[in-house]
Amino acid sequence: MEQAAKKGFGTTKDEIDVAEKIALIHSEVSEAYEAYRHKKIKGQHGFAEELADAVLRIIHLATIYDIDLEKEMLKKLRKNKKRTWDFKKMNEGKKKN
């Protein structure tokens, strides 16, 4: 949040536009995908860096809304542990040629 304040990214609900922050998170994920597609995994604008950018933007937004991401992630992991997926009906389970 110190860096967000110094850079003018906003540190309170009144100083940010949530839709804009979510769009920026989406853009970082898209940049990560493009880096991956071009096999640029490490380095400036690489897959790893763009994933880090997305996570940092998520942390920034969560912090503004006083969301304990660690707690929410652990809760979600426990929930997913009990879930089942029908991979035959999902794209994730299909092999691509």
N, C-alpha and C positions, 0 to 999 in steps of 0.2 A: 504494500500500500504506500510505502514511502516513495518508491519509484513511480507509482501511479500519480501521486500528488506532484512530484517534481516534473513529470512529463505532461501534466495537465489532463490525465485520463479520467479524472473524477474519482472520488473516494466515498461519496454518499449517494443515496438514491436520487436526491434532487439534482446531482451534478452529472448524471448519466442518462442515456436513452437505452433502455433494455433491448429494444428491437435492434438498435445499432450494434450493441455489444454481442448479441447472438449472431447477427450477420457477420461480424468480424471473426467470431469463433468459427463459423461456417467457412469463411474464406481461408482461414488457416488450415482447416481440414482439407479443403480443396487444393490448396498449395501443397500439402503433404502428399495427396494423391498424385498430383502432377509430377512431383519430384520422384515418387516411387515409379511411376510409369516410365520416366526417363532414366531409371536406374541410378539416380543421384541420391544415395542413402545418407552419406555423411557430408559435412562441410556446410558452407554458407548456402542457405536456401535449399538444403538437403532435406530428405524425408525426416530424419531425426530432429533437426532444428525446427521444422514446421510443426511436427507433433508437439514439441516443447512449447512453441508459440501458442498452440491451441489450448494446451493445459494451463499455461500461465493466464490466458484470457479467461478461462473457466474459473480458475482460482480467484482472479480479480473480481469477477461478477459474484461468485459465491460469497466472498468476504464482505462485499457491500451489503448483501442480503443476510449476513450473519448465519450462513449455512455451514455446518460442520461437514465438509466433504468426506473426511475420513470416516466419520460415523455413518453417513449416508451410503458410502461405497461398501462398507462392511455389511450394512443392513441389506443392501442390494445383492451382495455376494451370497449371503445366507438365503435370501429369497430365491435366487437363481439355482442354488444347490438343490432345492426341492422341486424345481420346475422340470418338465420334460418337453422336448421338442420333437416334432415329426420331421426329420430331415428329408424324408422322401417328398414332402410337400413344400420344402423351403429351398431357395436358391443356394443357401450355404452348403447343402448336402449334395448338390449336383457337381459333378466333375466337368470342367470346361475343357474343350479340345484346344 
